[in-house]
C-alpha cells in the first residue's frame, strides 16, 4: 500500500477551512475578513499541493475546487431565495399590518371636510389649524394667504389637500 505524502493532509485541511470560510462569508454579513481568509486558505492549499502534485493532478484539483465552490454557491442561492433555511435565517418574514395596530401615521381620512384657518401662507404648502390641531397641508397649486379660512378637500396618505373657503358663495 502506497503511503500518502504528509503534505496532502495539509492541503486537504486548507481546502476544507477555505471552503468553510467562504460559506461563512456568504451567510454572515461582515467586512469580508472570512472571505479573504478563505481565499488565502484555498490558495495556500493549492501552493501546498503544487509541491507534490503533477501539473495534471494540480489542474484536476483546481477544477474540483472550482466545481465544488460553484455547486455550493448555487445551493446557497436556492436556499436563500426559495424559502429555504438560509432565507428564514436572513430575511424577516413578519409584516407590520394595519389590522394588528401598526401604522406609520395617523389615519386622517375622517378629517375630510373639516374647516380651519391657514396659520402660514400656503404656497402651495404650509400649516393649517383644524379644531386645535396643527397640520401640514398643501393646495392644488393656488396661493392662499395666512389667516384665511380653509377646508380639507381630500387626504392622500401624508398629503392633506386643502382649498380656500369662499365666504361670498354662501
C-alpha positions in Angstrom: 0.0 0.0 0.0 1.4 3.3 -1.0 1.7 6.0 1.7 0.3 9.4 1.1 2.7 12.4 1.5 2.3 14.4 4.7 1.6 17.5 2.8 -1.7 16.0 1.4 -3.3 16.4 4.8 -2.2 20.0 5.0 -3.7 20.6 1.5 -7.0 18.9 2.4 -7.3 20.8 5.7 -6.5 24.2 3.9 -9.2 23.4 1.3 -11.8 22.5 3.9 -11.0 25.6 6.0 -11.1 27.8 2.9 -14.4 26.4 1.8 -16.0 26.8 5.2 -14.7 30.4 5.5 -16.1 31.2 2.0 -19.5 29.8 3.1 -19.3 31.8 6.3 -18.6 34.9 4.3 -21.8 34.3 2.2 -24.0 33.7 5.2 -22.8 36.1 7.8 -22.6 39.8 6.9 -19.3 41.3 7.7 -16.2 43.2 6.4 -15.0 40.3 4.1 -12.5 39.0 6.6 -13.8 35.5 6.4 -13.8 35.6 2.6 -10.3 36.9 2.4 -9.1 34.3 4.8 -11.0 31.6 2.8 -9.3 32.7 -0.4 -5.9 32.7 1.3 -6.6 29.2 2.7 -7.6 27.9 -0.8 -4.6 29.4 -2.5 -2.4 28.0 0.4 -3.9 24.6 -0.3 -3.0 24.9 -4.0 0.5 26.0 -3.1 1.0 23.1 -0.8 -0.5 20.8 -3.4 1.9 22.1 -6.1 4.9 20.8 -4.1 4.0 17.2 -4.6 1.3 17.0 -7.3 2.0 16.9 -11.0 0.7 19.6 -13.3 -2.3 17.5 -14.5 -3.2 16.5 -10.9 -3.0 20.1 -9.8 -5.3 21.2 -12.7 -7.7 18.5 -11.6 -7.7 19.7 -8.0 -8.2 23.3 -9.1 -11.1 22.2 -11.3 -12.6 20.2 -8.5 -12.3 23.1 -6.0 -14.0 25.5 -8.5 -16.7 23.0 -9.3 -17.5 22.4 -5.6 -17.5 26.2 -5.0 -20.0 26.7 -7.8 -22.2 23.9 -6.6 -22.1 25.4 -3.0 -23.0 28.8 -4.4 -25.9 27.5 -6.4 -27.3 25.5 -3.4 -26.9 28.5 -1.1 -28.6 30.8 -3.6 -31.5 28.4 -4.0 -31.8 28.1 -0.2 -31.8 31.8 0.2 -34.4 32.6 -2.5 -36.9 29.8 -2.2 -37.9 29.9 1.5 -35.1 27.6 2.4 -33.3 27.5 5.7 -30.9 30.4 4.8 -33.8 32.7 3.8 -35.6 32.0 7.0 -32.4 32.9 8.9 -31.5 36.0 6.9 -34.9 37.6 5.9 -37.6 39.0 8.1 -40.9 37.5 7.1 -43.1 39.4 9.5 -45.2 42.3 8.4 -46.5 45.2 10.3 -50.1 45.1 9.3 -52.7 47.8 9.9 -55.0 45.1 11.2 -52.5 44.4 14.0 -52.3 48.0 15.0 -49.2 49.0 13.2 -49.4 52.3 11.3 -46.8 54.8 10.2 -49.0 57.8 10.6 -52.4 58.7 12.0 -55.3 58.0 9.8 -56.6 61.4 8.9 -59.3 60.3 6.4 -62.0 61.4 8.9 -60.7 65.0 8.7 -62.1 65.4 5.2 -64.5 68.4 5.1 -63.2 70.0 8.3 -62.8 73.7 8.2 -59.9 75.6 9.7 -57.6 78.5 9.2 -54.3 78.8 7.5 -51.5 79.5 10.0 -49.0 80.3 7.3 -49.2 81.3 3.7 -49.8 78.3 1.6 -47.5 78.4 -1.5 -48.8 75.7 -2.1 -47.6 74.0 1.2 -47.9 75.4 4.7 -49.6 74.8 8.0 -53.3 74.9 8.9 -55.2 74.5 12.1 -58.3 72.4 12.4 -60.1 72.1 15.7 -57.0 73.0 17.6 -54.8 70.5 15.6 -51.9 71.9 13.6 -51.4 70.0 10.3 -49.0 70.3 7.4 -51.3 71.0 4.4 -50.9 71.6 0.6 -53.1 73.2 -2.0 -53.6 72.1 -5.6 -51.2 74.9 -6.7 -53.0 78.1 -5.8 -51.6 80.6 -3.3 -53.6 81.0 0.0 -52.6 83.8 2.3 -52.1 83.5 6.1 -55.3 83.8 8.2 -57.8 82.6 5.6 -60.5 80.0 6.2 -59.7 76.7 4.5 -61.3 73.3 4.2 -59.8 69.9 3.8 -60.7 68.7 0.4 -59.0 65.2 0.4 -56.5 63.2 2.3 -54.0 61.1 0.3 -51.7 59.3 2.8 -49.5 62.0 4.2 -50.8 64.7 1.8 -53.7 66.8 3.1 -55.1 68.8 0.3 -57.0 72.0 1.2 -59.0 74.6 -0.6 -59.9 78.2 0.3 -63.4 78.7 1.5 -65.1 81.4 -0.5 -67.3 83.1 2.1 -69.2 85.0 -0.6 -70.5 81.8 -2.1 -72.9 81.1 0.8 
